[in-house]
Amino acid sequence: MPEEVLAVLRELDRADAEIGAALVEIDLLSAEVTSVRAKAEELATFAARLPHERERLAVEQERARAEASNAQRTLTEAEAAAATADADNRRAAERFQVRARDRVSATERRVAEAASAARELEGAASEMEIQGHELDTRARRLGAALRDRPRLAEDAGKEPAPGIEGIDAWSEVARASLYVARAQLSAERDAVIRQANELGALALGEPLTSLATAALRRRVEGACRDG
């Protein structure tokens, strides 16, 4: 009897190991799908706010250029006034000229800052476009990895539709399918462990609860040797 039980326990232990390996693989795939989905959401958020950011920065650039132009005109007038001021008004004219020159410097900095912000935004847009192409390749490769796998819905292995929206829709289906597959495997593993513990309790003559199949197999093997 113990040898017969041990043979079954060995089979259950192998089944437990196989299910465990499948669970690890499912978890890795789920993590990858979740990562793809998160990146797709990040790119979608950026794309949604890009037109507004472009418009805002364009307005800022136009305002900064207008202020710089006004400041330059004021400086020109201040320089002319300082050059023609009489002795009584020269010091006041020179102070006005200094203030006008400082204002020109300040507005020129704002022009440069606005232009820099616009360049940074366009650089980010170009980078996001590259990342979008990379994400598309990554999602297609992952979809191929899920294709024809047991327990997974057929849609999980389909090639995502083009674009971020297609990737997002596909990832939702893939994630749900992987979740269901994991639940099924976990239920199967619980059943294997429960069956192994029932057989182990019968072989060892003692109650057992949720002992791992490998540890249980070793205990029964030890009991067989000792017996």
C-alpha positions in Angstrom: 0.0 0.0 0.0 2.6 2.7 0.9 4.5 1.9 -2.3 1.3 2.4 -4.3 0.6 5.6 -2.5 4.2 6.7 -3.0 3.9 6.1 -6.8 0.7 8.3 -6.9 2.4 10.9 -4.7 5.3 11.1 -7.1 2.9 11.7 -10.0 1.2 14.4 -8.0 4.5 16.0 -7.1 5.4 16.1 -10.8 2.0 17.6 -11.6 2.5 20.2 -8.8 5.9 21.1 -10.2 4.5 21.5 -13.7 1.6 23.6 -12.5 4.1 25.7 -10.5 6.2 26.3 -13.5 3.1 27.2 -15.6 2.1 29.7 -12.8 5.5 31.3 -12.9 5.2 31.7 -16.7 1.7 33.1 -16.4 2.9 35.6 -13.8 5.8 36.7 -16.0 3.5 37.1 -19.0 1.0 39.0 -16.9 3.7 41.4 -15.7 4.7 42.0 -19.3 1.2 42.7 -20.4 0.6 45.0 -17.5 3.8 46.9 -18.4 2.7 47.2 -22.0 -0.7 48.5 -20.9 0.9 51.0 -18.5 3.2 52.3 -21.2 0.3 52.6 -23.7 -1.7 54.6 -21.1 1.3 56.9 -20.6 1.7 57.5 -24.4 -2.0 58.1 -24.8 -2.0 60.6 -22.0 0.9 62.5 -23.6 -0.7 62.4 -27.0 -4.0 63.8 -25.6 -2.3 66.8 -23.9 0.2 67.5 -26.7 -2.0 69.8 -28.8 -2.9 71.9 -25.8 0.8 72.1 -24.7 1.8 73.1 -28.2 -0.8 75.9 -28.3 0.1 77.1 -24.8 3.8 77.3 -25.6 3.1 79.0 -29.0 1.1 81.7 -27.1 3.9 82.0 -24.5 6.5 82.5 -27.3 4.3 85.1 -29.1 3.8 87.0 -25.8 7.5 86.8 -25.0 8.5 88.1 -28.4 5.9 91.0 -28.2 7.3 92.0 -24.8 10.8 91.8 -26.1 9.9 94.0 -29.1 8.2 96.5 -26.8 11.2 96.5 -24.5 13.5 97.1 -27.4 11.5 100.1 -28.6 11.5 101.5 -25.1 15.2 101.1 -24.9 15.7 102.9 -28.2 13.6 105.8 -27.0 15.5 105.8 -23.7 18.8 105.9 -25.5 17.6 108.8 -27.7 16.3 110.7 -24.6 19.6 110.2 -22.7 21.6 111.4 -25.7 19.6 114.6 -26.0 18.9 115.3 -22.4 20.1 118.6 -20.9 22.1 118.7 -17.7 19.0 118.9 -15.5 17.4 115.8 -17.0 20.4 113.7 -17.9 20.6 111.7 -14.7 16.9 110.8 -14.8 17.3 109.9 -18.5 20.2 107.7 -17.8 18.4 105.8 -15.0 15.5 105.3 -17.4 17.9 103.9 -19.9 19.4 101.5 -17.4 15.9 100.2 -16.5 15.0 99.9 -20.1 18.1 97.9 -20.8 17.4 95.6 -17.8 13.9 95.0 -19.2 15.3 94.1 -22.6 17.6 91.6 -21.0 14.7 90.1 -19.0 12.4 89.8 -22.0 15.1 88.3 -24.1 15.6 85.6 -21.4 11.8 84.9 -21.5 12.0 84.5 -25.3 14.9 82.1 -25.0 13.1 80.1 -22.2 9.9 79.9 -24.2 11.8 78.7 -27.3 13.6 76.1 -25.2 10.4 74.8 -23.7 8.9 74.5 -27.2 12.0 72.6 -28.4 11.8 70.3 -25.3 8.2 69.5 -26.0 8.9 68.6 -29.6 11.8 66.5 -28.5 9.6 64.7 -26.1 7.0 64.3 -28.9 9.6 62.7 -31.2 10.8 60.4 -28.4 7.2 59.4 -27.6 6.7 58.6 -31.3 9.7 56.3 -31.2 8.5 54.7 -28.0 5.1 54.1 -29.6 6.7 52.2 -32.5 8.8 50.2 -30.0 5.7 49.5 -27.9 3.8 48.3 -31.0 6.6 45.8 -31.8 6.7 44.7 -28.2 2.9 44.2 -28.1 2.9 42.2 -31.3 5.7 40.0 -30.1 3.9 39.4 -26.8 0.7 38.6 -28.7 2.5 36.0 -30.7 3.9 34.5 -27.4 0.3 34.1 -26.1 -1.0 32.6 -29.4 -2.2 29.0 -29.2 -1.4 28.7 -25.5 -3.6 26.4 -23.6 -6.1 28.0 -21.2 -5.9 31.4 -22.9 -8.7 33.0 -24.8 -8.1 33.1 -28.6 -8.3 36.9 -28.6 -5.3 37.1 -26.2 -3.0 35.8 -28.9 -4.4 38.0 -31.7 -2.2 40.7 -33.2 -3.0 44.1 -31.7 -4.7 46.6 -33.9 -2.3 49.5 -35.0 -1.8 52.4 -32.7 -2.0 53.0 -28.9 -5.8 52.4 -28.8 -5.3 49.0 -30.4 -2.6 48.0 -28.0 -4.7 49.2 -25.0 -7.7 47.2 -26.2 -5.6 44.1 -26.8 -3.8 44.3 -23.5 -7.2 44.4 -21.6 -8.2 41.2 -23.2 -4.8 39.5 -22.7 -4.7 40.6 -19.0 -8.2 39.2 -18.3 -7.4 36.0 -20.1 -4.1 35.5 -18.1 -6.0 36.2 -14.9 -8.6 33.5 -15.7 -5.8 31.1 -16.6 -4.0 31.7 -13.4 -7.2 31.2 -11.4 -7.7 27.8 -13.1 -4.1 26.7 -12.5 -4.3 27.7 -8.9 -7.5 25.7 -8.5 -5.8 22.7 -10.1 -2.8 23.1 -7.8 -5.0 23.2 -4.8 -6.7 20.1 -5.9 -3.4 18.3 -6.4 -2.1 19.4 -3.0 -5.4 18.3 -1.3 -5.3 14.9 -3.0 -1.7 14.5 -2.0 -2.4 15.3 1.6 -5.3 12.9 1.7 -3.1 10.1 0.3 -0.2 11.1 2.6 -2.5 11.1 5.7 -3.6 7.6 4.7 0.0 6.4 4.2 1.4 8.0 7.4 -1.6 7.4 9.6 -1.9 11.0 10.7 -3.9 14.1 9.7 -2.3 16.5 7.3 -3.3 19.9 6.0 -1.8 21.6 3.0 1.6 20.1 3.2 3.6 20.8 0.1 3.7 17.8 -2.3 7.5 17.6 -2.4 7.8 17.6 1.4 4.9 15.1 1.6 6.6 12.8 -0.9 9.8 12.9 1.0 8.1 12.0 4.3 6.3 9.0 2.7 9.6 7.9 1.0 11.2 8.0 4.5 8.4 6.1 6.0 8.7 3.4 3.3 12.4 3.1 3.9 12.0 2.9 7.6 9.1 0.4 7.3 
